[in-house]
Amino acid sequence: MDYGGVLTDGVAMLDLPRRARAAGRPTALVSDADSVPGAVAELFDVLVLGFAVGARKPDPDVYRRTAELLGLEPEDCVVVDDLARNVRGARAAGAIGVLHDDPDTTVAEVEILLALPA
């Protein structure tokens, strides 16, 4: 997930990584920011901030390297971002991309993709 424009879009979005982890899904925050609030960082198994993995969004390598940190293949990852170019980068890496527009739609899509309990 992205931070700015996604996790900053209300309680439902902040609850999504909690729900994913509770369902046994590993989570990662990928942001071009240099830092995020500690309470947000705690929601994720992996934090990739700025150039931490040697690439930045929308470069597909940032998504490939993040998947590796999670112990997953990119094809097993769902990436949520509010910028189309970043979703395209995720898809180029092989991940499933969800373009965040509004919390209700994004939550519904991610629930289906990750088979999260309602």
Residue pairs with C-beta under 8 A, 6 or more apart in sequence:
1 7
1 16
1 17
1 27
1 28
1 29
1 30
1 44
1 79
1 80
1 81
2 29
2 30
2 31
2 57
2 80
2 81
2 82
2 83
2 86
2 100
3 29
3 31
3 33
3 36
3 40
4 31
4 33
4 82
5 81
5 82
5 83
5 100
6 13
6 80
6 81
6 82
6 100
6 106
7 13
7 14
7 17
7 29
7 40
9 82
9 100
9 102
9 103
10 103
12 103
12 104
12 107
13 100
13 103
13 106
13 107
14 40
14 43
16 80
16 106
16 107
16 110
17 27
17 29
17 43
17 44
18 43
19 116
19 117
20 27
20 110
20 114
20 116
21 27
21 43
21 45
23 114
23 115
23 116
23 117
25 114
25 116
26 45
26 46
26 70
26 71
26 72
27 43
27 44
27 45
27 46
28 44
28 45
28 46
28 47
28 48
28 66
28 69
28 70
29 36
29 40
29 41
29 43
29 44
29 46
29 47
29 48
29 49
30 48
30 57
30 62
30 63
30 66
30 79
31 48
31 49
31 50
32 49
32 50
32 56
32 57
33 49
33 50
34 49
34 50
35 49
36 47
36 49
41 47
45 70
46 66
46 69
46 70
48 62
48 65
48 66
48 69
50 56
53 61
53 62
53 65
53 66
53 69
54 61
54 65
55 61
55 62
55 65
56 62
57 81
57 83
57 85
57 86
57 89
58 83
58 85
58 86
58 88
58 89
58 90
59 89
60 89
60 90
60 92
60 93
61 93
62 89
62 93
63 74
63 77
63 79
63 89
63 90
63 93
63 94
63 95
64 74
64 93
64 94
66 77
67 73
67 74
67 76
67 77
67 93
67 95
70 77
73 94
74 90
74 93
74 94
74 95
75 94
75 95
75 96
77 90
77 95
77 96
78 95
78 96
78 97
78 98
78 110
78 113
78 114
79 86
79 87
79 90
79 95
79 96
79 97
79 98
80 98
80 100
80 106
80 110
81 87
81 90
81 97
81 98
81 99
81 100
82 99
82 100
82 101
84 99
87 97
87 98
87 99
88 97
90 96
90 97
91 97
96 113
98 106
98 109
98 110
98 113
100 106
110 116
111 118
